[in-house]
Amino acid sequence: MRVITAKTAGFCYGVKRAVELCIKAAEDSERCVTLGPIIHNNSVIADLAARGVRVIDDVTQAREGDTVVLRSHGVGEEEYKSLEERKIRIVDATCPSVAKIHKIVRRAERDGRLPIVIGEREHPEVRAIEGWCGESECFETAEQLSDWLEKVPDCKDKPLTLVFQTTLGKRVFDKCSEIAKKLCTNAEIFDTICDTTNSRQREAECLAKLADAMIVVGAPHSGNSRRLADICRKHCGRVYFIETAAELEDNFASQFKPTDVVGITAGASAPSWIIKEVKQKMMEESRDEVFTEQATPIADATDDAVIVAPAADDAEPVEETVESFEEMLEKSIKTLHTGEKVIGVVAAITPTEISVDLGIKQSGYIPISELTDDPNAKIEDIVKVGQEIETFVTRVNDVEGTVMLSRKRLDAIKSWSDIEVAKDNRTVVEGVVTEENKGGVVVTVRGVRVFVPASRTGLAREAAMTELLKKKVKLVITEVNQSRRRVVGSIGAASNDEKREKSEKIWNEIEVGKKYDGTVKSLTSYGAFVDIGGIDGMVHVSELSWTHIKHPSDVLAAGDKVPVYVLGFDKEKKKISLGYKDPSGNPWSRFTEGHNVGDIVNVKIVKLMAFGAFAEIIPGVDGLIHISQLADRRVNVPSEVVREGQNVDVKITAIDNEKQKVSLSIRAVVAPESMPLTDSEVEEARNEERGSVVVYDTDTPTDFNED
């Protein structure tokens, strides 16, 4: 008979630590109590009682001078505070994995999220977790979670935080995660199931498949021990669930054949000495009842694998090699699991998939879509028949005997370290939007799927997510949970970071006259706002054209790419004034370059006023013909001599460069012998012009309205 003991059988780290802390506390204090049984094992409790440790059920039972040991399941926040307020010494033996859950639900409540606890509602660990948050929900199965999400109004849109009892099975986590991802729009999921629990359950399953009988050591009221027994019953027809070796029937080992394999596993609360007692009893009974006196135990009872070999009457003891648990499993039921990296040999290539020989009974296949992210890549350039290839297992189908593989996923795994670094350094990364997901989009970054919530896409609230599909985007990684293969990013944050960097650069380098290539963002009645690369500046309507315009839209439109230059800026107020019209096209400059006082030019009458007429000399420059200069006779109103739109010859009599004003005269052309204006006439003309509401300035075009 072969007896195999699972390596993970017995105390987990949290339970072992709690028992050790309790023993030390009993040695260091006169009165040591535990808040609830420190462990789900009557033998251990009895041993602690012999050391003077007693059990209390409530914090109110603790007395002054007691040392209270908190068990690995932990306690709620109110119980903890109650002990502190009474200044009772506390030895906190809460399992670190459980304490982590307390922090998660406490932070979730602080952030306005609803904690969801998946686990046995009445289990001490679950009650303690709920004690670290106010409002919470607890579900024992994935079905209960699904029913709640379907029936309770608005719960799907609430910000939810899911945590799991540490001793739950991995399948429960997978089911609940799938449901939450499918039905919820704002859920964060934490894989808080203990790794030791997962390993213990996987080993129990593998061992149950191999063994003819299984012995599960653990207390009936221990949740993780009961789950081990249930797992074993699914794969082995003979399962014995016991708490101590004393529960094994007399002559128990005689029920097995010499060729039988018996597996032993144990829950987290089973101490090693009880497991050794079970193994020892198996050996003693098998030696007495099955084998002859010469039967020689090949290995000591403390080894992972115990083999007892019968010997002939006249033969020397047969020496056999002791195999480890992993070696025997590898030889008997070698299989693959989702998430493993494997190396195989390319056996065949078809237009849709690549066949890979993995050296096991299952056949491996890589769909072409899982080979590479490069749409232009050629298969024959990547793999060839007979080539060794490393891949990632995405799905194992034991019924069909197939293993689905992915080269892309393996490449993605290798990119995880880069993603982690990008998150820590807040580095902007690039990716392609590959799909629209409920509540956001998925961006593929170096083979890693990054979820970007709708609120972080940078799109307007009413915009469709499909606008981003197949586009290359920049984003910042905000959250990485490698154990759950979850990455969250923000396109908006990357855009803001980029704008901030560009803005800082512009403010550091800005100077009057500097030119930029800008983009018109918006138009108003008084000007246009132009983005010059991270900062918006304003072009006043007077800086858009040298000629008069009614609205900025006469010159520009939103989205136009335009060259602009800096007229002025205020770093404190973060304001920039920009110019758009070409300085070389200044009409006054063109006028002064080609005209002088005394020149006779042909002009166009553009506006009649009570004190004279304005005439356009060149586009953008007008001059004033005072009423006294309209003719060589007295004129009562300008309309007696000229009309709007009429072309007349005039003489330039004065040019004021400072005010950019020109004085013209028809009288000096038609009657050159006429005397110039007397001082009183000049003063009268000035007074008339000052009294008018019209302010003439060729740099700021006007429509010359009197009002």
Phi, psi and omega per residue, in radians:
M1 nan 2.464 3.126
R2 -1.975 2.264 3.130
V3 -1.987 2.153 -3.110
I4 -2.076 2.218 3.117
T5 -1.900 2.252 3.120
A6 -1.119 2.421 -3.099
K7 -1.150 -0.536 -3.087
T8 -1.540 0.091 -3.123
A9 -1.117 2.416 3.035
G10 1.755 -2.831 -3.027
F11 -0.843 2.331 2.925
C12 -1.546 3.047 -3.092
Y13 -1.039 -0.794 -3.081
G14 -1.086 -0.770 -3.128
V15 -1.210 -0.771 3.131
K16 -1.036 -0.756 3.128
R17 -1.100 -0.733 -3.121
A18 -1.099 -0.759 -3.136
V19 -1.144 -0.748 -3.138
E20 -1.118 -0.719 3.107
L21 -1.133 -0.636 -3.138
C22 -1.171 -0.762 3.132
I23 -1.097 -0.751 3.131
K24 -1.139 -0.694 3.129
A25 -1.107 -0.652 3.119
A26 -1.145 -0.582 3.131
E27 -1.306 -0.528 -3.032
D28 -1.610 -0.198 -3.076
S29 -2.333 2.723 -3.140
E30 -1.326 -0.649 -3.132
R31 -2.179 1.948 -3.141
C32 -2.073 2.249 3.118
V33 -2.266 2.724 3.044
T34 -2.022 2.424 3.120
L35 -1.454 1.580 -2.995
G36 1.513 2.823 3.137
P37 -1.015 2.286 -3.095
I38 -1.157 -0.359 -3.070
I39 -2.738 2.635 3.105
H40 -1.466 1.092 3.115
N41 -2.689 2.032 -3.067
N42 -1.114 -0.596 -3.128
S43 -1.144 -0.728 3.130
V44 -1.190 -0.699 3.123
I45 -1.075 -0.731 3.127
A46 -1.128 -0.681 3.119
D47 -1.124 -0.720 3.118
L48 -1.174 -0.646 3.112
A49 -1.078 -0.648 3.111
A50 -1.148 -0.391 3.103
R51 -1.560 0.041 3.104
G52 1.688 0.169 -3.133
V53 -1.568 2.191 3.082
R54 -1.983 2.847 -3.063
V55 -1.892 2.321 3.001
I56 -2.049 2.698 -3.069
D57 -1.755 -0.254 -3.053
D58 -2.576 2.628 -3.110
V59 -1.110 -0.442 -3.135
T60 -1.176 -0.313 -3.134
Q61 -1.448 -0.179 3.117
A62 -1.285 2.431 -3.102
R63 -1.972 2.803 3.107
E64 -1.070 2.299 -3.096
G65 1.720 -0.205 3.095
D66 -1.305 2.629 2.904
T67 -1.864 2.028 -3.075
V68 -1.733 2.136 3.094
V69 -1.706 2.114 3.089
L70 -1.507 2.200 -3.060
R71 -1.235 3.018 -3.034
S72 -1.103 -0.382 3.119
H73 -1.226 -0.350 -3.121
G74 1.415 3.066 3.089
V75 -2.351 2.908 3.110
G76 -1.280 2.883 -3.081
E77 -1.098 -0.684 -3.116
E78 -1.125 -0.697 3.115
E79 -1.124 -0.701 3.139
Y80 -1.104 -0.804 -3.133
K81 -1.127 -0.634 3.141
S82 -1.054 -0.747 3.114
L83 -1.180 -0.713 -3.139
E84 -1.114 -0.744 -3.120
E85 -1.105 -0.547 3.128
R86 -1.536 0.072 3.081
K87 0.985 0.698 3.066
I88 -1.594 2.347 -3.120
R89 -1.115 2.289 -3.104
I90 -2.019 2.304 2.953
V91 -1.955 1.826 -3.036
D92 -1.508 1.815 3.130
A93 -1.771 0.346 3.113
T94 -1.006 2.310 3.115
C95 -1.013 2.331 3.132
P96 -0.952 -0.600 3.128
S97 -1.174 -0.638 3.115
V98 -1.267 -0.725 3.122
A99 -1.050 -0.583 3.099
K100 -1.105 -0.672 3.124
I101 -1.143 -0.689 3.103
H102 -0.977 -0.761 -3.133
K103 -1.158 -0.659 -3.113
I104 -1.119 -0.853 -3.086
V105 -1.230 -0.561 3.117
R106 -1.165 -0.763 3.117
R107 -1.165 -0.656 3.130
A108 -1.051 -0.795 3.134
E109 -1.112 -0.705 3.128
R110 -1.084 -0.603 -3.120
D111 -1.517 0.124 3.110
G112 1.413 0.366 3.131
R113 -1.782 2.702 3.134
L114 -1.688 2.019 3.108
P115 -1.227 2.334 3.056
I116 -2.050 2.073 -3.119
V117 -1.834 2.158 3.089
I118 -1.772 2.034 -3.118
G119 2.937 -3.121 3.125
E120 -1.247 2.081 -2.990
R121 -0.961 -0.671 -3.076
E122 -1.661 0.066 3.137
H123 -1.226 2.417 -3.120
P124 -0.955 -0.649 -3.136
E125 -1.126 -0.744 -3.127
V126 -1.178 -0.750 3.122
R127 -1.081 -0.667 3.115
A128 -1.148 -0.722 3.129
I129 -1.050 -0.813 -3.139
E130 -1.135 -0.392 3.125
G131 -1.301 -0.100 3.129
W132 -1.824 0.181 3.049
C133 -2.545 2.790 -3.140
G134 -1.369 -1.569 3.106
E135 -1.366 2.379 3.092
S136 -2.756 2.924 3.054
E137 -2.224 2.536 -3.141
C138 -2.243 2.320 3.110
F139 -2.319 2.450 -3.092
E140 -1.605 -0.375 -3.108
T141 -2.376 2.850 3.082
A142 -1.140 -0.559 3.138
E143 -1.128 -0.717 3.118
Q144 -1.107 -0.710 3.104
L145 -1.082 -0.784 -3.128
S146 -1.086 -0.774 3.138
D147 -1.059 -0.731 -3.121
W148 -1.132 -0.753 -3.141
L149 -1.143 -0.575 -3.119
E150 -1.371 -0.574 -2.985
K151 -1.691 -0.591 -3.053
V152 -1.448 2.164 -3.104
P153 -1.080 2.443 3.029
D154 1.174 -0.067 -3.083
C155 -1.182 -0.451 -3.129
K156 -1.148 -0.512 -3.089
D157 -1.647 -0.063 3.114
K158 -1.259 2.611 2.999
P159 -1.281 1.953 -3.062
L160 -1.937 2.595 3.044
T161 -2.234 1.999 -3.088
L162 -1.712 2.258 3.009
V163 -2.244 2.833 -3.021
F164 -2.278 2.476 3.023
Q165 -0.969 2.372 -2.975
T166 -1.106 -0.411 -3.062
T167 -1.728 0.204 3.103
L168 -1.256 2.839 3.087
G169 -1.428 2.714 -3.111
K170 -1.105 -0.551 -3.109
R171 -1.119 -0.639 3.113
V172 -1.102 -0.755 3.105
F173 -1.057 -0.807 -3.118
D174 -1.063 -0.770 -3.124
K175 -1.136 -0.816 -3.123
C176 -1.132 -0.691 3.122
S177 -1.090 -0.767 3.139
E178 -1.070 -0.748 -3.139
I179 -1.129 -0.796 -3.110
A180 -1.113 -0.733 3.139
K181 -1.145 -0.592 -3.085
K182 -1.359 -0.679 -2.986
L183 -1.787 -0.386 -3.027
C184 -1.775 2.563 3.117
T185 -1.721 -0.282 -3.105
N186 -2.568 1.255 -3.117
A187 -2.165 2.383 2.985
E188 -1.976 2.363 -3.002
I189 -2.114 2.183 -3.133
F190 -1.928 2.170 3.085
D191 -1.430 1.614 -3.085
T192 -1.804 0.204 3.090
I193 -1.266 2.312 -3.076
C194 -1.085 2.343 3.125
D195 -1.080 -0.622 3.128
T196 -1.115 -0.685 3.096
T197 -1.055 -0.798 3.121
N198 -1.056 -0.805 -3.127
S199 -1.098 -0.753 -3.127
R200 -1.077 -0.755 -3.111
Q201 -1.213 -0.664 3.098
R202 -1.144 -0.750 3.120
E203 -1.106 -0.717 3.131
A204 -1.073 -0.710 3.136
E205 -1.124 -0.830 3.141
C206 -1.111 -0.749 -3.113
L207 -1.156 -0.661 3.125
A208 -1.135 -0.586 3.098
K209 -1.182 -0.560 -3.087
L210 -1.496 -0.614 -2.956
A211 -1.454 2.715 3.017
D212 -1.466 -0.410 3.104
A213 -2.661 2.628 3.137
M214 -2.185 2.409 3.026
I215 -1.980 2.075 3.116
V216 -1.861 2.079 -3.120
V217 -1.748 2.163 3.136
G218 2.998 2.844 -3.130
A219 -1.358 2.509 -3.133
P220 -1.052 -0.512 -3.108
H221 -1.621 0.168 3.082
S222 -1.581 2.066 -3.089
G223 -1.055 -0.780 -3.082
N224 -1.225 -0.521 3.100
S225 -1.225 -0.719 3.110
R226 -1.075 -0.687 3.132
R227 -1.158 -0.644 3.075
L228 -1.048 -0.776 3.138
A229 -1.090 -0.720 3.138
D230 -1.110 -0.728 3.127
I231 -1.090 -0.773 -3.131
C232 -1.112 -0.665 -3.118
R233 -1.137 -0.427 3.134
K234 -1.247 -0.410 -3.024
H235 -2.113 -0.118 -3.106
C236 -2.434 2.342 -3.071
G237 -1.351 -0.327 -3.102
R238 -2.134 1.809 -3.132
V239 -2.177 2.216 3.134
Y240 -1.960 2.018 -3.119
F241 -1.788 1.908 -3.049
I242 -2.267 2.804 3.088
E243 -1.772 -0.589 3.118
T244 -2.431 2.938 3.125
A245 -1.153 -0.439 -3.124
A246 -1.109 -0.354 -3.117
E247 -1.392 -0.222 3.089
L248 -1.260 2.359 -3.125
E249 -1.133 2.688 3.022
D250 -1.075 2.539 -3.118
N251 1.026 0.491 -3.106
F252 -1.027 -0.730 -3.067
A253 -1.187 -0.364 -3.119
S254 -1.213 -0.188 -3.141
Q255 -1.339 -0.127 -3.059
F256 -1.916 2.680 3.076
K257 -1.449 2.758 3.113
P258 -1.030 -0.433 -3.098
T259 -1.600 -0.043 -3.089
D260 -1.254 2.649 3.044
V261 -1.961 2.209 3.132
V262 -2.021 2.197 3.134
G263 -1.774 2.527 3.089
I264 -2.192 2.232 3.005
T265 -2.353 2.914 -3.079
A266 -2.632 2.615 3.115
G267 -1.277 3.040 -3.053
A268 -1.165 -0.319 -3.099
S269 -1.721 0.126 -3.127
A270 -1.611 2.015 3.136
P271 -1.221 2.749 -3.064
S272 -1.108 -0.550 -3.079
W273 -1.221 -0.499 3.067
I274 -1.249 -0.698 3.111
I275 -1.089 -0.710 3.122
K276 -1.130 -0.651 3.106
E277 -1.081 -0.728 3.125
V278 -1.093 -0.813 -3.140
K279 -1.108 -0.720 -3.118
Q280 -1.114 -0.724 3.140
K281 -1.114 -0.687 3.100
M282 -1.051 -0.764 -3.100
M283 -1.192 -0.779 -3.104
E284 -1.093 -0.770 -3.108
E285 -1.235 -0.633 3.141
S286 -1.190 -0.601 3.131
R287 -1.199 -0.684 -3.075
D288 -1.359 -0.666 -2.932
E289 -1.794 -0.476 -3.010
V290 -1.824 -0.761 -3.013
F291 -1.803 2.873 3.092
T292 -1.330 3.060 -3.100
E293 -1.088 -0.482 -3.124
Q294 -1.380 -0.033 3.133
A295 -0.996 2.212 -3.018
T296 -2.012 2.128 3.074
P297 -1.236 2.213 -3.090
I298 -1.381 -0.540 -3.111
A299 -2.323 2.702 3.136
D300 -1.264 2.765 -3.060
A301 -1.135 -0.276 -3.100
T302 -1.523 -0.133 -3.139
D303 -1.257 2.757 3.105
D304 -1.129 -0.639 3.129
A305 -2.044 2.208 -3.124
V306 -1.977 2.074 -3.112
I307 -2.138 2.202 3.090
V308 -1.977 2.108 -3.064
A309 -1.929 2.234 3.085
P310 -1.250 2.600 3.138
A311 -2.158 2.538 3.080
A312 -1.203 2.811 -3.061
D313 -1.055 -0.629 -3.053
D314 -1.981 0.389 -3.089
A315 -1.982 2.728 3.055
E316 -1.308 2.642 3.093
P317 -0.959 2.391 -3.139
V318 -1.442 2.196 -3.133
E319 -1.652 2.196 3.120
E320 -2.082 2.751 3.128
T321 -1.472 2.287 3.111
V322 -1.441 2.119 -3.124
E323 -1.734 2.567 3.081
S324 -1.359 2.883 3.125
F325 -1.022 -0.782 -3.108
E326 -1.132 -0.662 -3.114
E327 -1.142 -0.731 -3.135
M328 -1.185 -0.661 3.110
L329 -1.164 -0.709 -3.129
E330 -1.036 -0.691 -3.108
K331 -1.329 -0.559 -2.989
S332 -1.652 -0.753 -3.057
I333 -2.370 0.928 3.129
K334 -1.067 2.208 -3.139
T335 -2.616 3.012 3.131
L336 -2.011 2.763 3.136
H337 -2.260 2.622 3.084
T338 -0.986 2.316 3.125
G339 1.763 -0.132 -3.139
E340 -1.441 2.676 2.966
K341 -1.717 2.289 -3.104
V342 -2.312 2.723 3.081
I343 -2.052 2.261 3.128
G344 -2.421 -3.053 -3.141
V345 -2.092 2.296 3.137
V346 -1.131 2.072 -3.101
A347 -1.692 -0.595 -3.114
A348 -2.794 2.697 3.125
I349 -2.253 2.204 3.092
T350 -2.120 2.980 3.133
P351 -1.084 -0.335 -3.065
T352 -1.954 -0.398 -3.069
E353 -2.757 2.932 3.105
I354 -2.082 2.221 3.112
S355 -1.568 2.314 -3.074
V356 -2.184 2.240 3.064
D357 -1.490 2.005 -3.086
L358 -1.714 -0.027 3.137
G359 1.373 0.287 3.095
I360 -2.273 3.141 -3.065
K361 -1.209 -0.482 3.124
Q362 -1.387 2.644 3.085
S363 -1.691 2.394 -3.128
G364 -1.759 2.466 -3.131
Y365 -2.384 2.371 3.031
I366 -1.975 1.922 3.042
P367 -1.059 2.549 -3.131
I368 -0.989 -0.615 -3.138
S369 -1.154 -0.307 -3.138
E370 -1.782 0.229 -3.111
L371 -1.548 -0.789 -3.099
T372 -2.731 2.768 3.086
D373 -1.530 -0.227 -3.086
D374 -1.375 1.944 -3.104
P375 -1.208 -0.311 -3.105
N376 -1.677 -0.059 -3.093
A377 -1.252 2.552 3.088
K378 -1.755 2.364 -3.082
I379 -1.008 -0.769 -3.066
E380 -1.143 -0.337 3.094
D381 -1.460 -0.256 -3.080
I382 -1.735 -0.812 -3.121
V383 -2.337 2.728 3.084
K384 -2.425 2.635 3.120
V385 -1.022 2.340 -3.111
G386 1.596 -0.167 -3.132
Q387 -1.368 2.453 3.048
E388 -1.400 2.379 -3.056
I389 -2.418 2.400 3.078
E390 -1.729 2.295 -3.079
T391 -2.417 3.121 -3.101
F392 -2.093 2.320 -3.132
V393 -1.408 2.088 3.133
T394 -1.768 -0.463 3.134
R395 -2.826 2.409 3.091
V396 -2.033 2.153 3.115
N397 -1.957 1.689 -3.103
D398 -1.185 -0.499 -3.120
V399 -1.188 -0.815 -3.127
E400 -1.521 -0.222 3.137
G401 1.259 0.638 -3.121
T402 -2.182 2.703 3.075
V403 -2.251 2.083 3.107
M404 -1.524 2.309 -3.045
L405 -2.093 2.856 3.113
S406 -2.569 2.201 3.032
R407 -1.446 -0.568 3.129
K408 -1.090 -0.746 -3.110
R409 -1.130 -0.617 3.115
L410 -1.156 -0.745 3.093
D411 -1.082 -0.623 3.136
A412 -1.135 -0.701 3.133
I413 -1.052 -0.705 -3.136
K414 -1.195 -0.313 3.137
S415 -1.558 -0.119 -3.075
W416 -1.057 -0.692 -3.127
S417 -1.100 -0.656 3.106
D418 -1.142 -0.671 3.135
I419 -1.149 -0.734 3.121
E420 -1.046 -0.788 -3.140
V421 -1.115 -0.712 3.134
A422 -1.075 -0.663 3.125
K423 -1.180 -0.838 -3.085
D424 -1.085 -0.649 -3.094
N425 -1.653 -0.012 -3.079
R426 0.924 0.774 3.131
T427 -1.413 2.418 3.094
V428 -1.364 2.237 3.131
V429 -2.063 2.870 -3.137
E430 -2.006 2.575 3.094
G431 -2.773 3.091 -3.141
V432 -2.019 2.311 3.097
V433 -1.260 1.983 -3.032
T434 -1.768 -0.408 -3.138
E435 -2.794 2.730 3.038
E436 -1.672 2.223 -3.107
N437 -2.018 2.835 3.132
K438 -1.102 2.028 3.123
G439 1.601 0.080 3.141
G440 2.955 -2.684 3.130
V441 -2.320 2.833 3.084
V442 -1.947 2.232 3.114
V443 -1.977 2.259 3.093
T444 -1.580 2.039 -3.139
V445 -2.063 1.873 -3.141
R446 0.943 0.672 3.103
G447 1.532 -0.108 -3.131
V448 -1.714 2.309 3.112
R449 -1.392 2.132 -3.138
V450 -2.044 2.133 3.128
F451 -1.541 2.261 3.094
V452 -2.033 1.935 3.112
P453 -1.034 2.679 -3.110
A454 -0.970 -0.658 -3.102
S455 -1.196 -0.227 -3.102
R456 -1.992 0.227 -3.137
T457 -1.431 -0.281 -3.087
G458 1.488 -0.035 3.123
L459 -1.476 2.740 3.048
A460 -1.160 2.726 -3.059
R461 -0.981 -0.670 -3.068
E462 -1.512 -0.080 -3.106
A463 -1.286 2.625 3.134
A464 -1.505 2.457 -3.141
M465 -1.107 -0.422 -3.099
T466 -1.099 -0.304 3.128
E467 -1.073 -0.438 -3.078
L468 -1.622 -0.229 -3.047
L469 -0.964 2.333 3.075
K470 1.166 0.219 3.111
K471 -1.685 2.563 3.056
K472 -1.456 2.263 -3.084
V473 -2.293 2.789 3.023
K474 -1.839 2.472 -3.125
L475 -2.623 2.861 3.076
V476 -1.941 2.328 3.099
I477 -1.393 2.142 -3.083
T478 -1.883 -0.375 -3.098
E479 -2.621 2.356 3.094
V480 -2.343 2.143 3.050
N481 -2.234 1.600 -3.022
Q482 -1.161 -0.568 -3.125
S483 -1.143 -0.532 3.132
R484 -1.754 0.041 -3.117
R485 0.985 0.752 -3.086
R486 -2.101 2.250 3.083
V487 -2.308 2.332 3.128
V488 -2.091 2.430 -3.135
G489 -2.358 3.058 -3.141
S490 -2.430 2.053 3.065
I491 -1.298 -0.684 -3.133
G492 -1.073 -0.700 -3.141
A493 -1.120 -0.694 3.115
A494 -1.122 -0.726 3.117
S495 -1.103 -0.735 3.131
N496 -1.146 -0.726 3.112
D497 -1.078 -0.747 -3.122
E498 -1.125 -0.743 3.122
K499 -1.124 -0.693 -3.130
R500 -1.117 -0.723 3.130
E501 -1.135 -0.760 3.131
K502 -1.146 -0.669 3.138
S503 -1.086 -0.812 3.138
E504 -1.068 -0.683 -3.140
K505 -1.142 -0.733 -3.136
I506 -1.116 -0.811 -3.116
W507 -1.123 -0.522 3.131
N508 -1.306 -0.444 -3.019
E509 -1.972 -0.085 -3.016
I510 -1.167 2.541 3.060
E511 -2.769 2.694 -3.124
V512 -1.080 2.338 3.134
G513 1.633 -0.218 -3.117
K514 -1.188 2.430 -3.069
K515 -1.747 2.555 3.111
Y516 -2.418 2.647 2.946
D517 -1.649 1.941 -3.042
G518 -1.964 3.025 3.088
T519 -2.203 2.240 3.141
V520 -1.196 2.088 -3.129
K521 -1.589 -0.772 -3.112
S522 -2.771 2.819 3.140
L523 -2.121 2.502 3.028
T524 -2.256 3.083 -3.125
S525 -1.181 -0.366 -3.068
Y526 -1.875 0.016 3.104
G527 2.854 -2.873 -3.110
A528 -2.281 2.436 3.056
F529 -1.700 2.249 -3.040
V530 -2.176 2.245 3.080
D531 -1.456 2.101 -3.124
I532 -1.822 0.401 3.071
G533 1.946 0.768 3.139
G534 2.122 -0.286 3.119
I535 -2.313 2.459 3.071
D536 -1.684 2.292 3.010
G537 -2.030 2.873 -3.115
M538 -2.007 2.333 3.019
V539 -1.788 1.946 3.135
H540 -1.146 2.662 -3.087
V541 -0.997 -0.542 3.141
S542 -1.238 -0.282 -3.138
E543 -1.734 0.114 -3.121
L544 -1.544 -0.537 -3.072
S545 -2.682 2.608 3.078
W546 -1.368 -0.285 3.100
T547 -1.814 2.839 -3.101
H548 -1.203 2.295 3.044
I549 -2.222 2.638 -3.124
K550 -1.449 -0.585 -3.074
H551 -2.654 2.597 3.115
P552 -0.956 -0.485 3.132
S553 -1.149 -0.232 3.048
D554 -1.193 -0.358 -3.077
V555 -2.002 -0.736 -3.023
L556 -2.195 2.891 3.037
A557 -2.415 2.635 3.121
A558 -1.004 2.314 -3.132
G559 1.726 -0.236 3.136
D560 -1.112 2.458 3.014
K561 -1.590 2.100 -3.029
V562 -2.348 2.549 3.012
P563 -1.483 2.311 3.130
V564 -2.357 2.899 3.108
Y565 -2.427 2.733 -3.048
V566 -1.453 2.174 3.045
L567 -1.639 -0.591 -3.139
G568 -3.034 2.863 -3.132
F569 -2.738 2.750 3.109
D570 -2.334 1.825 -3.074
K571 -1.142 -0.611 -3.118
E572 -1.191 -0.761 -3.141
K573 -1.537 -0.071 3.132
K574 0.989 0.840 3.131
K575 -2.144 2.479 3.136
I576 -2.312 2.274 3.047
S577 -1.761 2.260 -3.073
L578 -2.059 2.679 3.022
G579 -1.985 2.602 -3.139
Y580 -2.132 -0.708 -3.089
K581 -1.167 2.532 -3.042
D582 -1.246 2.104 -3.137
P583 -1.005 -0.555 -3.133
S584 -1.213 -0.263 3.134
G585 -1.659 0.305 -3.138
N586 -1.094 2.020 -3.104
P587 -1.036 -0.614 -3.119
W588 -1.131 -0.680 3.103
S589 -1.108 -0.774 3.119
R590 -1.095 -0.645 -3.139
F591 -1.149 -0.859 -3.069
T592 -1.191 -0.469 3.127
E593 -1.223 -0.484 -3.052
G594 -2.027 0.058 -3.089
H595 -2.373 2.553 3.125
N596 -2.409 2.824 3.054
V597 -1.051 2.331 -3.123
G598 1.784 -0.297 3.129
D599 -1.223 2.500 3.025
I600 -1.767 2.181 -3.094
V601 -2.321 2.708 3.082
N602 -1.627 2.200 -3.070
V603 -2.194 2.949 -3.131
K604 -2.040 2.234 3.118
I605 -1.253 2.168 -3.079
V606 -1.996 -0.357 -3.118
K607 -2.790 2.324 3.075
L608 -1.763 2.331 3.118
M609 -2.192 2.975 -3.126
A610 -1.136 -0.520 -3.070
F611 -1.768 0.066 3.105
G612 2.746 -2.732 -3.106
A613 -2.379 2.483 3.030
F614 -1.671 2.411 -3.108
A615 -2.270 2.468 3.117
E616 -1.491 2.083 3.124
I617 -1.473 -0.968 2.970
I618 -2.353 2.820 3.126
P619 -0.967 2.123 3.124
G620 1.760 -0.215 3.135
V621 -2.269 2.075 3.099
D622 -1.999 2.669 3.063
G623 -2.158 2.812 -3.127
L624 -1.820 2.216 2.983
I625 -1.769 1.837 -3.123
H626 -1.123 2.642 -3.079
I627 -1.002 -0.488 3.140
S628 -1.322 -0.243 -3.114
Q629 -1.872 0.207 -3.141
L630 -1.417 -0.429 -3.122
A631 -2.789 2.975 3.133
D632 -1.556 0.364 3.086
R633 -2.398 3.010 -3.141
R634 -1.279 2.334 -3.135
V635 -2.079 2.218 -3.139
N636 -1.375 -0.807 3.090
V637 -2.375 2.565 -3.094
P638 -1.012 -0.521 -3.095
S639 -1.140 -0.207 3.072
E640 -1.221 -0.389 -3.019
V641 -2.006 -0.755 -3.042
V642 -2.285 2.894 3.067
R643 -2.385 2.751 -3.141
E644 -1.101 2.374 -3.126
G645 1.613 -0.171 -3.113
Q646 -1.377 2.453 3.061
N647 -1.699 2.305 -3.135
V648 -2.442 2.744 3.043
D649 -1.567 2.377 3.134
V650 -2.377 2.867 3.086
K651 -1.985 2.342 3.088
I652 -1.337 2.027 -3.082
T653 -1.793 -0.359 3.133
A654 -2.799 2.510 3.076
I655 -2.264 2.103 3.114
D656 -1.859 1.702 -3.081
N657 -1.169 -0.588 -3.107
E658 -1.142 -0.819 -3.133
K659 -1.632 -0.069 -3.133
Q660 0.943 0.973 3.104
K661 -2.206 2.596 -3.099
V662 -2.237 2.350 3.050
S663 -1.833 2.321 -3.087
L664 -2.140 2.806 -3.138
S665 -2.593 2.184 2.982
I666 -1.441 -0.628 -3.115
R667 -0.985 -0.652 -3.121
A668 -1.254 -0.275 3.126
V669 -1.592 -0.824 -3.070
V670 -1.349 -0.447 -3.135
A671 -2.430 1.243 -3.068
P672 -1.056 -0.397 3.137
E673 -1.376 -0.126 -3.119
S674 -1.103 2.574 3.120
M675 -1.256 2.534 3.065
P676 -1.182 2.984 -3.117
L677 -1.078 2.436 3.039
T678 -1.299 2.919 3.134
D679 -1.047 -0.661 3.141
S680 -1.176 -0.610 3.128
E681 -1.214 -0.688 3.120
V682 -1.117 -0.780 -3.135
E683 -1.122 -0.658 3.105
E684 -1.104 -0.723 3.141
A685 -1.129 -0.710 3.130
R686 -1.132 -0.733 -3.140
N687 -1.110 -0.672 3.122
E688 -1.126 -0.713 -3.110
E689 -1.212 -0.707 3.110
R690 -1.122 -0.624 -3.114
G691 -1.267 -0.273 3.114
S692 -1.330 2.651 3.086
V693 -1.364 -0.107 -3.101
V694 -1.446 2.260 3.011
V695 -1.964 1.961 -3.047
Y696 -1.604 2.165 3.136
D697 -2.632 1.945 -3.078
T698 -1.156 -0.312 3.126
D699 -1.384 -0.343 3.082
T700 -2.177 1.580 -3.050
P701 -0.937 2.540 3.138
T702 -2.308 2.783 3.088
D703 -1.633 0.088 3.033
F704 1.090 0.468 3.059
N705 -1.201 2.422 -3.138
E706 -1.200 -0.503 -3.137
D707 -1.749 nan nan
